[in-house]
C-alpha cells in the first residue's frame, strides 16, 4: 500500500506549491501595476501575507516567472534601487509619448551636464562642478535637481565656508532604471546627453531653449540661465 501511494504524495505537494507560486505571482503583478513607485521586496512579501509565509527564494521565483511572462511584451519588469517596477520598453517610448496629450518634460543640456558630473564625481561641491564645466552653475539648476529628488546635500566639505556636497539619490537611480551607481555606463561611453534624458523619459531641449546648447567642458564666460 505504501508503494502505491508514496509516488503520489510528492506530486500533490508539487501541485500545491505550483498553485501557491501562481497566486504569489498574481499578487505581485497586481501590486506592481497599482504602484506609482518601485516596490521594495519586503513590501511585496507583505502583500502576499494571506498566502502564507513567503521566503526570499519563493519571492524571487515568483518574480522570475512574472518576468518571463512579460519577456515578449511591450512592458518589462525591472529591479531598480527602490525595488521592482513595470515600465515600457525603451523601443516603445516614442510611441507612448506620441499618444500622451501632454508633452514630456524637457531638460536642458546644462542641467543634464551638471547631473552627469554629480553622478560620476559625487560627492561634489558646486564649485567643483563649475571647475569641470567651465561655466557657473545657476541656482535654478541646482534647485531643479533637488526638487526632482535626483540630487541631495549629503554633507559639507571641511574647507573654508564649508560648501555643500551634492550626490545623487535613489530616485535618480529609479528613474533611470538602475539598481546601483555601478550600472552607469563608463563616462567615456556616453556619446550624447540625450541618451540620459531618453532613459529617464524626458526629451532634450533644443539649443535655442538652452543657455548652453552644446556640451561644454572648456572654460567659457557664460552662466546657466535655463534651469529646466
DOLO-721199 format. One record per residue: residue number from 1; residue in one letter; chain; x, y, z of N, C-alpha, C in turn. Coordinates in pm, 1 decimal. Layout:
// residues N
    i  aa  ch       n_u       n_v       n_w      ca_u      ca_v      ca_w       c_u       c_v       c_w
  NUM   A   A         X         Y         Z         X         Y         Z         X         Y         Z
...
// end
This chain:
// residues 228
    i  aa  ch       n_u       n_v       n_w      ca_u      ca_v      ca_w       c_u       c_v       c_w
    1   X   A      83.4    -120.9       0.0       0.0       0.0       0.0      86.5     125.3       0.0
    2   X   A     192.2     118.1      80.5     282.0     234.0      83.8     349.8     256.5     -50.9
    3   X   A     379.0     144.5    -121.3     444.9     156.2    -250.1     355.3     222.1    -353.3
    4   X   A     222.4     207.6    -336.3     128.6     263.4    -433.4     107.9     411.5    -411.0
    5   X   A      99.4     450.4    -284.3      63.1     589.7    -254.8     182.7     683.9    -248.2
    6   X   A     301.6     633.9    -219.3     415.1     724.1    -198.6     451.1     808.5    -318.8
    7   X   A     443.1     756.5    -445.7     476.3     843.0    -558.0     379.5     957.9    -576.2
    8   X   A     253.8     941.4    -526.8     152.3    1044.9    -546.8     171.3    1162.0    -450.6
    9   X   A     229.3    1134.9    -333.4     245.2    1240.6    -233.8     332.4    1354.7    -283.1
   10   X   A     451.5    1327.7    -339.1     532.7    1438.7    -392.3     462.1    1513.9    -502.9
   11   X   A     385.5    1442.9    -585.6     314.5    1508.7    -694.7     211.5    1605.5    -641.0
   12   X   A     135.2    1564.2    -537.4      35.0    1652.3    -478.7     100.5    1775.2    -417.8
   13   X   A     215.3    1752.1    -348.8     285.4    1865.0    -288.1     334.4    1961.9    -394.7
   14   X   A     380.0    1907.2    -508.0     426.4    1992.3    -617.7     313.7    2074.6    -674.6
   15   X   A     196.0    2015.1    -688.6      81.3    2087.6    -742.6      39.2    2200.5    -649.5
   16   X   A      40.1    2172.4    -517.1       5.3    2276.5    -420.7     106.2    2390.5    -427.0
   17   X   A     233.5    2355.4    -435.2     338.6    2455.1    -443.1     323.7    2540.2    -568.9
   18   X   A     290.5    2476.5    -680.3     272.1    2550.0    -805.6     153.2    2644.0    -796.0
   19   X   A      45.8    2597.8    -732.2     -71.8    2683.3    -716.4     -39.4    2804.9    -630.0
   20   X   A      32.5    2781.3    -521.0      70.3    2891.1    -432.4     162.5    2989.3    -503.8
   21   X   A     257.2    2935.1    -578.9     350.4    3019.7    -653.0     276.1    3104.8    -755.4
   22   X   A     177.1    3043.7    -820.6      97.0    3118.8    -916.9      18.7    3230.0    -850.7
   23   X   A     -33.1    3203.3    -729.7    -107.7    3305.6    -656.9     -15.8    3420.1    -615.2
   24   X   A     105.2    3386.3    -572.7     202.9    3489.7    -536.6     236.8    3574.5    -658.4
   25   X   A     255.0    3509.4    -770.1     286.8    3580.2    -894.2     177.3    3680.0    -930.2
   26   X   A      51.7    3638.9    -918.8     -60.3    3728.1    -949.8     -67.8    3843.7    -851.2
   27   X   A     -41.2    3814.8    -723.4     -44.0    3920.7    -623.2      62.7    4025.6    -651.5
   28   X   A     182.9    3978.9    -685.5     292.2    4071.2    -718.3     256.5    4154.9    -840.0
   29   X   A     199.7    4091.7    -940.6     161.6    4162.8   -1062.4      62.0    4274.2   -1030.9
   30   X   A     -37.2    4244.2    -947.4    -138.9    4343.4    -911.5     -77.6    4460.6    -836.2
   31   X   A       9.8    4430.0    -740.8      72.0    4535.0    -660.4     157.0    4626.8    -747.2
   32   X   A     235.9    4568.2    -836.3     325.5    4648.7    -918.8     250.2    4733.9   -1019.7
   33   X   A     139.0    4682.1   -1072.8      61.0    4762.3   -1166.4      -5.5    4880.0   -1097.1
   34   X   A     -42.0    4861.6    -970.7    -110.2    4968.1    -897.6     -14.1    5070.0    -839.1
   35   X   A     113.7    5033.6    -829.1     212.2    5120.4    -763.0     262.3    5230.5    -855.0
   36   X   A     276.2    5349.3    -798.3     331.4    5462.1    -874.0     482.6    5467.8    -862.0
   37   X   A     537.0    5399.1    -761.9     681.1    5397.3    -737.8     729.1    5252.5    -730.9
   38   X   A     860.1    5229.4    -743.8     911.8    5093.4    -726.4     873.2    5036.9    -590.8
   39   X   A     847.7    4907.6    -586.2     803.9    4842.0    -462.9     916.9    4755.1    -409.0
   40   X   A     953.2    4775.3    -284.2    1061.5    4700.5    -221.8    1020.5    4554.7    -201.0
   41   X   A    1115.1    4460.7    -204.3    1083.6    4319.5    -182.6    1007.0    4293.6     -53.2
   42   X   A    1041.7    4365.2      54.8     973.1    4343.1     182.0     825.2    4379.3     171.7
   43   X   A     794.3    4479.9      89.8     654.3    4519.8      72.2     580.2    4420.0     -16.1
   44   X   A     650.4    4359.1    -110.8     589.0    4254.5    -191.8     557.1    4132.8    -105.5
   45   X   A     648.0    4101.1     -13.2     621.7    3990.7      79.3     500.3    4021.1     164.6
   46   X   A     491.9    4144.0     214.0     378.7    4182.6     299.0     247.2    4171.9     223.4
   47   X   A     250.0    4199.9      93.8     128.2    4192.6      13.3      79.9    4048.9      -4.7
   48   X   A     169.6    3953.1      18.6     134.9    3811.1      -0.1     114.2    3738.3     132.6
   49   X   A      95.1    3812.6     241.3      84.1    3751.4     373.7     -30.7    3651.6     383.3
   50   X   A    -142.1    3680.3     315.8    -256.9    3590.5     325.6    -233.5    3458.9     252.3
   51   X   A    -122.1    3448.3     179.9     -89.5    3324.5     107.9       7.1    3237.7     188.1
   52   X   A      40.1    3283.6     309.0     132.8    3208.8     392.9     265.9    3279.9     402.8
   53   X   A     357.8    3219.6     475.7     489.6    3279.3     493.1     570.2    3264.2     364.1
   54   X   A     617.0    3376.5     311.5     691.2    3376.2     184.8     837.6    3404.9     213.6
   55   X   A     925.0    3311.4     177.3    1067.6    3336.6     194.5    1123.3    3401.0      67.6
   56   X   A    1247.3    3448.2      75.7    1306.5    3520.6     -36.3    1319.8    3435.7    -162.3
   57   X   A    1364.0    3308.7    -151.7    1373.2    3226.1    -273.2    1239.4    3209.9    -344.1
   58   X   A    1130.6    3194.6    -266.1     997.9    3181.5    -327.2     957.7    3310.6    -396.2
   59   X   A     985.7    3424.2    -330.5     954.6    3553.6    -390.9    1033.1    3572.4    -519.8
   60   X   A    1161.0    3539.5    -516.0    1245.2    3551.4    -635.3    1194.2    3462.4    -748.0
   61   X   A    1147.6    3342.9    -712.9    1096.5    3250.7    -814.6     970.4    3305.6    -879.5
   62   X   A     881.6    3361.9    -796.5     757.4    3419.0    -849.9     787.8    3539.2    -939.3
   63   X   A     882.2    3622.9    -898.2     920.4    3738.8    -978.7     983.4    3693.4   -1109.5
   64   X   A    1066.4    3590.7   -1103.4    1127.4    3536.8   -1224.4    1023.4    3485.9   -1322.8
   65   X   A     922.4    3416.9   -1271.7     813.4    3368.0   -1358.3     739.1    3485.3   -1422.6
   66   X   A     717.8    3589.7   -1343.2     647.4    3707.2   -1394.6     730.4    3776.0   -1502.1
   67   X   A     859.4    3785.7   -1482.0     946.7    3846.1   -1583.1     943.8    3765.0   -1712.6
   68   X   A     938.7    3635.2   -1700.9     931.5    3550.0   -1820.1     801.9    3572.9   -1896.0
   69   X   A     693.3    3592.0   -1823.0     563.8    3613.5   -1888.9     562.2    3743.1   -1969.1
   70   X   A     642.0    3840.6   -1926.1     646.6    3969.2   -1995.1     767.8    3981.3   -2087.3
   71   X   A     836.8    3872.8   -2109.5     959.9    3877.0   -2188.9     935.6    3925.7   -2331.2
   72   X   A     820.3    3894.6   -2389.1     790.5    3932.3   -2527.0     685.6    4042.3   -2535.9
   73   X   A     665.3    4114.6   -2428.2     564.5    4219.9   -2425.1     629.5    4358.4   -2433.5
   74   X   A     546.8    4459.6   -2453.4     598.7    4596.7   -2459.4     634.1    4648.8   -2321.2
   75   X   A     587.4    4580.5   -2218.0     615.6    4618.0   -2079.7     712.2    4517.5   -2020.7
   76   X   A     804.8    4564.5   -1938.6     900.5    4475.6   -1874.4     902.9    4500.0   -1724.1
   77   X   A     937.6    4396.4   -1650.2     951.1    4405.2   -1505.4    1099.8    4417.2   -1473.0
   78   X   A    1137.1    4526.1   -1406.0    1278.6    4551.8   -1378.7    1300.5    4577.0   -1229.9
   79   X   A    1424.5    4557.7   -1187.9    1466.0    4586.0   -1049.8    1546.6    4714.7   -1050.8
   80   X   A    1508.8    4808.6    -967.4    1582.0    4934.4    -953.6    1628.2    4947.3    -809.3
   81   X   A    1687.2    5060.5    -776.6    1737.0    5080.4    -640.9    1624.7    5075.1    -538.3
   82   X   A    1506.6    5121.9    -576.2    1394.7    5125.2    -482.5    1313.2    4998.0    -476.3
   83   X   A    1335.6    4905.8    -566.9    1258.5    4782.2    -569.8    1222.4    4742.9    -711.4
   84   X   A    1106.8    4677.7    -727.0    1062.1    4630.7    -858.5     955.2    4723.3    -915.1
   85   X   A     954.5    4732.6   -1047.8     854.6    4816.5   -1113.6     831.8    4766.5   -1256.2
   86   X   A     714.4    4795.6   -1309.3     688.0    4773.8   -1450.6     721.3    4902.4   -1524.5
   87   X   A     773.6    4888.4   -1645.4     798.7    5006.3   -1727.3     787.8    4968.2   -1874.5
   88   X   A     762.7    5067.0   -1956.8     755.9    5046.4   -2101.3     897.0    5024.3   -2154.0
   89   X   A     912.2    4928.4   -2241.6    1044.1    4904.2   -2300.0    1088.7    5026.7   -2379.4
   90   X   A    1218.4    5049.4   -2380.3    1274.4    5170.7   -2439.9    1231.3    5189.6   -2585.0
   91   X   A    1220.5    5080.7   -2660.1    1188.7    5096.3   -2802.1    1045.0    5142.5   -2826.6
   92   X   A     961.8    5142.4   -2721.2     823.7    5189.0   -2735.9     802.0    5326.6   -2673.0
   93   X   A     907.9    5388.6   -2622.4     891.7    5516.5   -2553.3     837.3    5625.4   -2645.4
   94   X   A     885.3    5629.6   -2769.7     835.9    5731.0   -2864.2     689.4    5708.2   -2896.2
   95   X   A     648.7    5583.1   -2906.4     509.0    5550.5   -2934.0     419.7    5598.4   -2821.2
   96   X   A     461.8    5575.1   -2698.6     383.1    5616.0   -2582.7     375.4    5767.7   -2575.1
   97   X   A     488.2    5835.1   -2598.6     489.6    5981.1   -2591.4     399.0    6042.9   -2696.6
   98   X   A     390.9    5979.7   -2813.1     305.7    6032.6   -2919.5     158.1    6027.0   -2883.3
   99   X   A     122.2    5934.2   -2794.7     -18.0    5917.8   -2755.5     -55.6    6001.4   -2634.2
  100   X   A      43.4    6062.9   -2569.9      17.0    6140.8   -2450.0     -29.0    6281.5   -2487.2
  101   X   A    -133.9    6331.9   -2422.1    -180.7    6468.3   -2452.0     -82.8    6575.4   -2406.5
  102   X   A       0.0    6544.7   -2305.1      96.2    6641.5   -2254.6     234.4    6610.4   -2308.8
  103   X   A     307.6    6714.1   -2337.4     445.0    6695.1   -2384.4     532.2    6650.2   -2268.6
  104   X   A     628.1    6560.3   -2293.2     717.4    6518.2   -2185.2     804.1    6634.2   -2137.6
  105   X   A     844.3    6626.3   -2013.9     929.6    6731.4   -1960.0    1058.2    6740.6   -2041.8
  106   X   A    1104.2    6863.1   -2062.0    1224.7    6884.4   -2141.5    1335.1    6936.0   -2051.3
  107   X   A    1449.5    6874.4   -2063.0    1563.0    6909.2   -1979.3    1672.0    6971.7   -2064.1
  108   X   A    1733.4    7075.2   -2012.0    1839.9    7141.7   -2086.0    1969.6    7062.4   -2075.8
  109   X   A    2056.4    7085.0   -2172.9    2188.4    7022.4   -2167.1    2265.2    7070.8   -2043.5
  110   X   A    2244.5    7195.3   -2005.8    2313.4    7248.4   -1888.2    2276.5    7167.3   -1764.2
  111   X   A    2147.6    7136.1   -1749.1    2103.8    7058.7   -1633.6    2158.5    6916.1   -1640.6
  112   X   A    2149.5    6853.4   -1758.2    2196.4    6716.0   -1771.3    2346.6    6705.9   -1752.2
  113   X   A    2418.3    6806.6   -1800.0    2563.5    6806.9   -1783.6    2600.0    6816.9   -1636.0
  114   X   A    2529.6    6902.6   -1564.0    2551.9    6916.7   -1420.4    2520.1    6787.0   -1348.5
  115   X   A    2408.1    6725.0   -1384.5    2367.7    6599.1   -1323.3    2470.9    6489.7   -1348.3
  116   X   A    2523.9    6484.9   -1470.1    2622.8    6382.6   -1503.7    2748.7    6398.7   -1419.9
  117   X   A    2792.5    6523.2   -1400.6    2912.9    6547.2   -1320.5    2891.2    6502.3   -1176.7
  118   X   A    2772.6    6532.2   -1123.3    2742.4    6490.0    -986.2    2740.4    6337.7    -977.2
  119   X   A    2677.3    6272.7   -1075.3    2664.6    6126.7   -1072.4    2799.6    6056.9   -1076.2
  120   X   A    2892.8    6108.7   -1157.5    3020.7    6041.3   -1176.0    3129.2    6085.9   -1079.3
  121   X   A    3110.4    6201.9   -1013.5    3217.2    6253.2    -926.3    3171.2    6272.2    -783.0
  122   X   A    3053.0    6227.2    -749.5    2996.3    6250.4    -616.6    3078.9    6186.6    -504.4
  123   X   A    3073.6    6250.2    -384.9    3010.0    6378.7    -356.0    3094.6    6494.3    -408.5
  124   X   A    3028.0    6598.8    -454.8    3098.3    6706.6    -520.8    3034.6    6840.1    -482.3
  125   X   A    3115.7    6944.2    -471.5    3063.1    7075.9    -438.9    3023.4    7149.9    -566.9
  126   X   A    2947.0    7254.6    -549.5    2906.3    7335.1    -664.9    3028.0    7396.1    -733.8
  127   X   A    3127.4    7441.1    -655.7    3247.6    7499.5    -714.1    3323.1    7395.8    -797.1
  128   X   A    3324.8    7270.7    -751.4    3391.9    7164.9    -825.7    3318.5    7133.3    -954.9
  129   X   A    3186.6    7141.1    -951.7    3107.6    7122.1   -1074.1    3142.5    7231.6   -1174.9
  130   X   A    3149.4    7353.9   -1126.0    3180.0    7467.2   -1213.8    3321.1    7456.6   -1270.4
  131   X   A    3412.7    7402.1   -1191.0    3550.0    7386.9   -1238.9    3556.3    7286.7   -1353.5
  132   X   A    3474.9    7182.4   -1347.9    3471.7    7082.1   -1455.2    3403.0    7137.6   -1578.2
  133   X   A    3291.1    7205.0   -1558.0    3213.3    7254.7   -1671.7    3275.0    7377.6   -1734.1
  134   X   A    3342.1    7458.3   -1654.9    3399.8    7580.9   -1707.5    3301.9    7694.8   -1715.1
  135   X   A    3182.2    7674.4   -1658.1    3080.9    7780.4   -1653.0    3016.9    7778.5   -1515.7
  136   X   A    2956.8    7890.2   -1477.9    2887.3    7897.8   -1349.7    2758.5    7815.8   -1355.9
  137   X   A    2728.8    7746.4   -1249.0    2604.7    7668.3   -1240.6    2500.1    7752.8   -1170.1
  138   X   A    2388.6    7775.0   -1235.1    2286.1    7861.3   -1177.1    2218.6    7795.7   -1057.8
  139   X   A    2168.5    7878.7    -967.5    2094.0    7827.6    -852.6    1968.7    7755.2    -898.9
  140   X   A    1913.5    7798.4   -1013.3    1793.0    7735.6   -1066.1    1815.3    7589.6   -1101.3
  141   X   A    1931.1    7559.9   -1159.9    1961.5    7421.5   -1196.5    1974.3    7335.0   -1071.5
  142   X   A    2047.1    7381.3    -972.3    2063.2    7303.3    -850.2    1929.6    7285.8    -779.1
  143   X   A    1847.5    7389.1    -780.8    1715.2    7379.7    -717.4    1627.1    7278.6    -790.0
  144   X   A    1631.9    7281.6    -924.9    1550.8    7188.0   -1003.3    1592.5    7044.0    -977.8
  145   X   A    1721.6    7017.2    -973.1    1770.1    6881.8    -948.1    1725.3    6830.9    -811.1
  146   X   A    1723.4    6921.1    -713.6    1679.4    6880.6    -580.3    1527.6    6865.3    -573.2
  147   X   A    1454.0    6949.6    -645.0    1309.1    6937.9    -646.4    1263.9    6809.2    -714.1
  148   X   A    1338.6    6766.8    -815.7    1308.2    6639.6    -882.1    1354.7    6520.2    -798.8
  149   X   A    1423.2    6548.6    -689.4    1475.1    6446.2    -598.5    1577.5    6356.5    -668.3
  150   X   A    1652.9    6414.9    -760.4    1763.0    6343.7    -824.6    1893.9    6369.7    -751.1
  151   X   A    1900.9    6481.9    -680.8    2024.3    6523.6    -611.7    1988.5    6572.3    -472.0
  152   X   A    2077.2    6546.1    -377.0    2055.8    6596.8    -240.8    2190.2    6633.8    -178.1
  153   X   A    2182.4    6713.1     -73.8    2302.1    6750.6       1.4    2332.9    6637.8      98.8
  154   X   A    2455.2    6586.4      93.2    2492.7    6473.4     178.9    2594.1    6511.9     286.6
  155   X   A    2632.0    6638.6     288.6    2727.7    6683.5     389.1    2790.8    6814.6     346.4
  156   X   A    2896.9    6850.1     414.8    2969.1    6974.7     383.3    3118.5    6946.8     382.6
  157   X   A    3188.3    7004.5     287.0    3331.8    6984.0     274.8    3404.6    7066.3     380.5
  158   X   A    3502.7    7003.5     442.9    3576.6    7070.5     550.6    3683.0    7164.0     494.6
  159   X   A    3635.9    7271.4     433.1    3721.0    7379.1     383.4    3653.2    7508.9     422.5
  160   X   A    3723.2    7622.5     412.8    3659.5    7749.7     448.3    3526.0    7767.8     377.7
  161   X   A    3425.8    7805.1     455.9    3291.7    7823.5     402.9    3207.8    7696.8     408.7
  162   X   A    3270.8    7581.0     429.8    3204.0    7451.7     437.6    3093.7    7437.7     330.6
  163   X   A    3132.2    7437.3     202.4    3032.7    7426.3      95.1    2961.5    7291.2      98.5
  164   X   A    2838.1    7290.0      50.6    2757.3    7168.8      49.2    2813.8    7067.0     -49.5
  165   X   A    2804.4    6941.1     -13.1    2842.8    6830.9    -100.7    2716.5    6767.7    -157.5
  166   X   A    2713.0    6755.0    -290.7    2595.3    6701.4    -357.2    2619.6    6558.4    -406.3
  167   X   A    2513.8    6476.9    -400.6    2520.2    6339.8    -450.5    2383.3    6303.6    -506.9
  168   X   A    2379.6    6200.0    -588.7    2253.2    6155.6    -646.3    2174.4    6074.1    -543.6
  169   X   A    2046.6    6052.4    -574.0    1955.3    5985.8    -482.1    1906.9    5852.0    -538.8
  170   X   A    1831.5    5779.4    -458.0    1771.2    5655.1    -504.1    1667.8    5683.4    -612.8
  171   X   A    1599.9    5799.0    -604.0    1502.9    5836.0    -706.9    1570.5    5850.6    -842.4
  172   X   A    1689.5    5906.4    -843.8    1767.1    5919.9    -967.4    1790.6    5782.7   -1029.2
  173   X   A    1830.8    5685.5    -948.5    1853.6    5550.5    -999.1    1723.3    5487.7   -1047.4
  174   X   A    1615.7    5507.1    -970.6    1486.7    5450.3   -1009.1    1440.3    5504.7   -1143.6
  175   X   A    1453.9    5635.2   -1163.1    1407.0    5697.0   -1286.7    1487.9    5651.7   -1407.3
  176   X   A    1613.0    5613.0   -1385.2    1695.7    5561.9   -1494.2    1691.8    5409.8   -1502.8
  177   X   A    1614.8    5347.6   -1411.7    1601.7    5202.5   -1414.3    1726.3    5129.0   -1371.1
  178   X   A    1801.3    5187.4   -1277.7    1926.2    5127.6   -1231.7    1913.1    5080.6   -1087.3
  179   X   A    1988.9    4976.8   -1052.1    1989.8    4928.3    -915.0    2099.2    4995.1    -832.7
  180   X   A    2209.9    5029.1    -897.7    2322.6    5089.0    -826.5    2402.3    5176.5    -922.8
  181   X   A    2482.7    5265.7    -866.1    2560.5    5358.8    -947.6    2658.8    5286.4   -1038.7
  182   X   A    2704.0    5169.1    -996.9    2799.3    5094.8   -1077.2    2743.3    5054.3   -1212.9
  183   X   A    2610.4    5059.7   -1227.9    2548.3    5023.0   -1354.5    2548.0    5137.9   -1455.4
  184   X   A    2588.3    5257.0   -1411.9    2602.7    5367.0   -1506.6    2710.1    5330.5   -1608.6
  185   X   A    2690.2    5367.5   -1735.1    2792.8    5337.1   -1834.9    2918.6    5417.2   -1806.6
  186   X   A    3034.0    5369.1   -1851.6    3157.1    5447.3   -1833.6    3139.7    5586.7   -1890.7
  187   X   A    3199.0    5683.5   -1825.9    3181.0    5822.7   -1867.8    3219.2    5843.9   -2013.0
  188   X   A    3325.7    5777.2   -2059.6    3368.4    5795.4   -2197.7    3279.0    5722.0   -2296.9
  189   X   A    3181.6    5643.5   -2243.9    3090.3    5571.3   -2332.1    2962.9    5649.6   -2359.5
  190   X   A    2941.8    5759.1   -2287.2    2823.4    5842.3   -2309.3    2850.9    5936.4   -2425.4
  191   X   A    2788.5    5909.7   -2538.4    2815.6    5988.1   -2658.3    2727.0    6111.0   -2669.1
  192   X   A    2609.1    6105.4   -2606.4    2516.5    6217.5   -2617.6    2432.6    6222.6   -2491.2
  193   X   A    2422.1    6340.2   -2432.7    2341.6    6353.8   -2312.2    2193.5    6327.9   -2337.7
  194   X   A    2152.4    6329.0   -2463.4    2013.7    6297.8   -2496.4    1979.8    6155.1   -2455.0
  195   X   A    2080.3    6065.7   -2454.0    2056.1    5928.2   -2411.3    2012.3    5924.0   -2266.1
  196   X   A    2073.4    6008.5   -2183.0    2037.1    6013.8   -2042.2    1893.4    6060.9   -2026.8
  197   X   A    1857.5    6164.2   -2100.3    1721.8    6217.1   -2092.5    1620.2    6114.5   -2139.1
  198   X   A    1650.8    6044.7   -2247.2    1559.3    5945.7   -2301.9    1535.3    5832.8   -2203.6
  199   X   A    1640.5    5785.1   -2137.3    1626.9    5677.5   -2039.7    1535.8    5717.1   -1924.9
  200   X   A    1536.7    5843.9   -1888.6    1454.9    5891.5   -1778.2    1316.3    5935.5   -1823.8
  201   X   A    1286.3    5922.4   -1952.0    1154.6    5958.1   -2002.8    1137.1    6104.7   -2032.7
  202   X   A    1246.0    6174.6   -2060.4    1240.8    6317.2   -2089.9    1295.9    6342.5   -2229.3
  203   X   A    1268.8    6459.7   -2280.0    1327.8    6499.7   -2407.4    1427.1    6611.3   -2382.0
  204   X   A    1519.8    6624.7   -2472.9    1624.9    6725.4   -2459.0    1580.7    6856.3   -2522.3
  205   X   A    1592.4    6964.4   -2447.8    1555.1    7095.3   -2500.6    1646.7    7131.6   -2616.9
  206   X   A    1592.4    7193.5   -2723.3    1676.8    7233.3   -2835.8    1773.0    7343.8   -2794.3
  207   X   A    1881.4    7362.4   -2870.6    1983.0    7461.9   -2833.5    1928.2    7600.9   -2808.1
  208   X   A    1824.4    7642.0   -2885.3    1775.3    7777.9   -2867.4    1704.3    7796.9   -2734.1
  209   X   A    1664.3    7683.8   -2669.1    1600.0    7693.7   -2539.0    1698.7    7675.8   -2425.2
  210   X   A    1825.6    7660.8   -2456.4    1926.7    7628.3   -2356.9    2038.9    7731.4   -2361.7
  211   X   A    2074.5    7783.0   -2247.3    2182.1    7881.6   -2244.5    2313.2    7821.6   -2291.3
  212   X   A    2328.8    7690.3   -2274.3    2447.3    7619.7   -2323.0    2401.0    7507.8   -2413.5
  213   X   A    2379.8    7536.1   -2538.3    2324.9    7437.1   -2629.6    2415.1    7318.6   -2651.8
  214   X   A    2545.4    7333.9   -2639.3    2638.3    7224.5   -2662.4    2706.2    7184.2   -2531.5
  215   X   A    2744.5    7058.8   -2524.0    2819.5    7010.9   -2410.3    2953.3    7084.5   -2406.6
  216   X   A    2978.8    7157.1   -2299.8    3097.6    7240.5   -2294.4    3176.5    7210.1   -2168.0
  217   X   A    3296.8    7161.6   -2182.8    3382.8    7135.6   -2068.9    3502.8    7229.0   -2066.9
  218   X   A    3515.6    7312.6   -2169.5    3624.8    7409.1   -2174.0    3580.7    7539.8   -2107.7
  219   X   A    3669.4    7616.8   -2053.7    3631.5    7742.3   -1988.1    3552.2    7832.4   -2081.2
  220   X   A    3450.3    7893.8   -2026.0    3366.6    7986.9   -2101.4    3311.4    8088.9   -2003.5
  221   X   A    3282.1    8209.1   -2048.9    3239.8    8315.2   -1957.9    3092.5    8309.2   -1922.0
  222   X   A    3015.2    8224.3   -1990.2    2870.6    8224.6   -1969.5    2832.1    8159.8   -1837.4
  223   X   A    2705.9    8183.0   -1798.9    2646.3    8111.6   -1685.8    2516.1    8051.1   -1735.3
  224   X   A    2458.1    7958.3   -1658.0    2335.8    7889.1   -1698.6    2214.8    7969.9   -1655.4
  225   X   A    2126.7    7997.5   -1750.7    2006.1    8072.8   -1718.3    1881.5    7987.5   -1724.3
  226   X   A    1889.0    7872.7   -1791.0    1771.1    7787.8   -1807.0    1783.4    7666.7   -1714.7
  227   X   A    1706.7    7660.7   -1603.9    1723.6    7552.6   -1508.7    1647.4    7427.6   -1542.8
  228   X   A    1579.1    7419.5   -1655.2    1494.4    7304.8   -1682.1    1576.2    7178.4   -1701.5
// end
